[in-house]
Amino acid sequence: MAFSSHWSAPGHQAASDMPWRADDVIERSRQRSMDVYRLDPGRGDPPRILTATALQDHRVPMEDLLDVARSGMESLFLQIRDAGYVVLLADAHGVAVDFINNPLLDRELRHAGLYLGSCWSEDKEGTCAVALANLEQRSITVHHEEHFRVPNRALTCSAAPVLGADGRVMAVLDASALYSPDDKRSQHLVLQMVKSTARMVENAQFFRQFDRHLVLRLARRREFLEVATEGLMALDEGGRIIAANQAFLQSVGRTPVSLTGAHVEDVFDARLERLLDAAQAHPEPLALRLLHSGEQCFALVRGPRKFTPAATLQRQMVRIPDDRALRALAGNDANMARNVQQALRVVDKGLAILLQGESGTGKEAFAKAIHEASARHSKAFVAVNCAAIPDTLIESELFGYKDGAFTGARSKGARGKIQQAHGGTLFLDEIGDMPLAMQTRLLRVLAEREVTPLGSETPVPVDIQIVCATHRDLNELVSNGQFRLDLFYRLNGVTLVLPSLHGRKDKEGLIRELLQEEGRVLYARAGTASIHALTALQTYHWPGNIRQLKNTLRAALALSGGEPIELEHLPGEIQGTMRASMPPPRMSSIDIPMSPGDAAAHSERDTLVRVLREHQWNITDAARSLGTCRATVYRRMQKLGIVSPNRQV
């Protein structure tokens, strides 16, 4: 953008004009990584990758931007893929919410953290391009040894922030490669391409955000106006400025606050009527002059899009809540079915819901299913584990903070979990472990429906559905003075008690269902188990409930290599329940010798099972290998008691 900055207030300097050195920024980041975040540069594990559920919580609030950004990402990737680059789009928390890569390098990229759901925040990875582009609001390359953690030092990463009309970081666009020349100057062109694409995404999002307003496309040269928009400005019907993009603001040295509300006629030497006429006629560049500097520029005026009738718009945009996930959680257990029915009756009634049950009974999954079945399902579901956040951080995590609220606070402040859940559902897990001081603040939020961030005096209205969970007895905590009685009544609109896995009447069916599901996750086919392993799983008491069951099944499937789970693949304490109930071995090599007939049958069975496994239980291929027909193989399998894995569960 080449507009003059004469419009600046005395002493004011646009952010893009301020002197800075990438080396200084990187060095400060390395110091923070050591002194503030206490990271170990030699830690060998790859960057953390979020689960699909956790990733969705980051993607949902960005749905509009993801639609816009995808086209820009694809265009950028086509230009740099042959050089070995991948393209990431991260949110303001450093989580990669979209990703384009070369599938041939999928395994290497996942191990390096260049993958969907990876977390590249400074407090997790130290110095890296995504974190610095976010914190500094500038495009930057972090090359090889400049990365803080040793596992990242083979990478080269170039990132640029995608800024909203309010000046905040909406996302960070990043291009990274596993292999690149040692000279950092080799990345200059890639950085410029990333920066250019980020500006295109910003502009496209600006047009979408203000599609019902008059928008001026501004440039210094008439010839490039239609192909290289430099500045954007949105006006209301009275000619007041609603917003301008960062390129225009920086070029004239203004902030969103100082420009918003001014009249367009106080900025340009043009009457509003002239702009409105230009929006109606065939679009031709309009010559304008900035009043404060006298500099000439050119504008194309886009009129507001036609309004769709409210009823039609509602039909187009409103999706029907989906209660299938909630009903599926009921299984065939009467207690769970009753919980689901009660949840469906109270959803969207403005009542707080309290979930009680042992650890691992699926309280968060139940809360998420309630959210999906509610009218709030298109908004965010934000989960907070009150027991996992240190007492010193829970206040800022829940309520957010303004810039400079405390030492180490982000320069732009941060929205708390309560604000992030606005319009959606806030799930407070382990609510019984919330400190008393925070209980008082939470009570005020629930009573007044507004939250005041740390360091701020201005409350922010919030509209949230509260779902809480605990495995503790809140009545006992109230009696002991550890939980506020008034807050208990606020949260205890409806209480649902989730049964333990051992107490569920459908435990057998649930185990089989989860076994099949975990097999599909690991091996893209339903998991199976032998009769002895299934019996052991069904008779075990499962103190860790569904969480323990899922982890056990996944580990057993991994140990079995995708074959049917046998008793030996299960943990010792689960094997013990089965072995204790099994009769003594039928034969012993010492006192009851195996008969020749038994030995022959045993050998024949082992041979057939081995051949079947070699051919992935394909009967035709196994028969061909043995030089016999399929009918004979089936007959021998039946005689020897061999069951194909896809028939065991």
Buried (B, 14 or more C-beta within 10 A) or exposed (E): BEBBBEBBEEEEEBBBEEEEEBEEBBEBBBEBBBEEBEBEBEEEEBBBBBEEEBBBBBBBBBEEBBEBBBEBBEEBBEBBBEEBBBBBBBBBBBBBBBBBBBEEBEEEBBBBBBBBBBBBBBBBBBBBBBBBBBBBBBBBBBBBEBBBBEBBBBBBBBBBBBBBBEBBBBBBBBBBBBEBEEEBEBBEEBBEBBBEBBBBBBBBBBBEBBEBBBBBBBBBEBEEBEEEBBBBBBBBEEBBBBBBBBBBBBBBBBBBEBBBEBEBBEBBEBEBEBBBEBBEEEBEBBEBEBBBBEBEBBBBBBBBEEEEEEEEEEEEEEEEBEBEBBBEBBBEBEBBBEBBEBBBEBBEEEBBBBBBBBBBBBBBBBBBBBBBBBEBBBBBBBBBBBBEBEEEEBBBBBBBBBEEBEEEBBEBBBBBBBBBBBBBBBBBBBBBBBBEEBBEBBBEBBEEEBBBBBBBEEBBEBEBBBBBBBBBEBEEBBEEEBBBEEBBEBBBBBBBEBBBBEBBBBBBEBBBBBBBBBBEEBBEEBBBBBEBBBBBBBEBEBEBBBBBBBBBBBBBBEEBEBBBBBBEBBBEEBBEBBEEEEEEEEEEEEEEEBEEEEEEBEEEBEEBBEBBEEBEBEBEBBBBBBEEEEEEBBEBBEEBEBEBBEEBB
